[in-house]
Amino acid sequence: MAPSLPFELNDPDLLHQESYVDGKWVGAKSGKRFDIVDPGSDKTWASCPDNAVEDADAAIQSSYKAFKEYSILNPRKRAQLLMKWHELITAAKDDLAKILTYETGKPLAEAYGELDYSLGFTWWFAGEAERIQGSVSVPSAPNRRVFVIKQPIGVAVALVPWNFPIAMILRKAGAAFAAGCTMVVKPSPETPLTCLSLANLATRAGFAPGVFNVVTTSLANTPSLSEALITHPLVKKVTFTGSTRVGKIVAGLCAKNLKKCTLELGGNCPFIVFDDADLDQALAQFMALKWRHAGQACISANRLYVQAGVYEKFSQMLVAKTKELKVGHGAEKGTTMGPVTTPRGLAKAEEQAADAVKHGAKMLLGTGRAYKGATDKEGAGEGKGVGGYFMDPTILADMNEQMLLSREETFAPVAGIFKFEKEEEAVRWANDTSMGLASYAFTKNVDRVWRMLENLEAGMIGLNTGNASAAESPFGGIKESGYGKESGKDVAVNEYLISKTGTFTIAGQY
């Protein structure tokens, strides 16, 4: 018997605990299921089918059948479907926010924030559907014309993460649907229910069965099911958001089968504060960028570099402001930072914090240790909840480049502060990573702003801002943070299109 929901929904039919294939709610062929756990209480509150390799073909065949009709649908009609979906998601915001909080652990206010951000994608791509254009040109050869037309590539597979499950799905599916592609989504085992709810709303919006299929699976079956989806001969495009390690595996499978692939991978993002920066502005941006979702965003500020002249002052400001955060269950009133989503993330965070202290870092705030709410008297918890995967915000000073925090991505509420003297030093340290997703720089020197834009090695540069992501701007990294772009004008939809060149010879003399 499934556990009762820990919350009430305005629309109880929105939430289903089955996979969604060809317009039907279905289980796994094996009959097996896996649990969905609330990160804020460590309690099971739902379950989903544990789909495996044998379940992949039915989902893809359904999407392939749907593609034959959807791919030739008039762009205006595709735009109207996307806009209707947008309206239904907007109307369901209260329910979706609750589901999102209990899946990810993020505070309810952040869940609403993700929804507002996510809806930018459905709105944007509804407009992009009618902006897909080819070209006509006159070549060097006489009496000829060259036509280039763009067509949807085919069935796409989306492998999405748990940290921003609604945003990542709508960013991928919005572009695919605008282009005329159908999609099979494999959501993260931690957050399948938000994806299933979006599929439900897509059907209500009028998308035909098979256009948007969702297959859920456990952590144990994720590698094999993902490989089955990626390598299926009817799949022509794969989009993945996740770790660099797994991204390399996905890229290898796509390369082996010559499939188009978009990868948005890990980040080790530097946040640089110069002496001439507006410190209040920099602090406000860092607070949002670092502690949002307990530090679990690929574009989170991972390494804080502060110039010597303001190092002490900015460190004190950061500690004072961070003390104002209230850690607790995401659904509790007043909570401003929730738990991390998975306990394995806490183990890595503890290791990184301990390594920093071992090599000379000074603990300015927090303990760098995990706890399970009021049930753990040995950790940092002081009655901040019952169960759950918690760590108080931890700030470390006197960091150096040899510490794990400087070399590895930190997906937890741990911040390390590095002191630098000269601009060249900060740039060198910032770029000293295999990753290149995002970088941030705060300065009021206009010449330095341009140098930062051109010299920092990242796909996205925030200049006096930490909010660099929007539906209308391209999102993606360089180096080992992946390739391809999501969102933005033209580029995102082009990831789901192929180009055909037609050459026409005109008889007679001109």
Secondary structure, DSSP 8 states (H G I E B T S, - for coil): -----SS--SSGGG---SEEETTEEE--TT--EEEEEETTTTEEEEEEE---GGGHHHHHHHHHHHHHHHTTS-HHHHHHHHHHHHHHHHHTHHHHHHHHHHHH---HHHHHHHHHHHHHHHHHHHHHGGG---EEE--SSTTEEEEEEEEE--EEEEE--SSSHHHHHHHHHHHHHHHT-EEEEE--TT-HHHHHHHHHHHHHHT--TTSEEE----TTTHHHHHHHHHH-TTEEEEEEES-HHHHHHHHHHHHHTT-EEEEE----EEEEE-TTS-HHHHHHHHHHHHHGGGG--TTSEEEEEEEGGGHHHHHHHHHHHHTT--BS-TTSTT-SB---S-HHHHHHHHHHHHHHHHTT-EEEES-S--EEETT-SSSS-SSS-EEEEE---EEEES--TTSHHHHS---SSEEEEEEESSHHHHHHHHH-SSEESEEEEE-S-HHHHHHHHHHS-SSEEEES-S----TTS-B--EETTEES-BSSTTHHHHTTEEEEEEEEE--S--
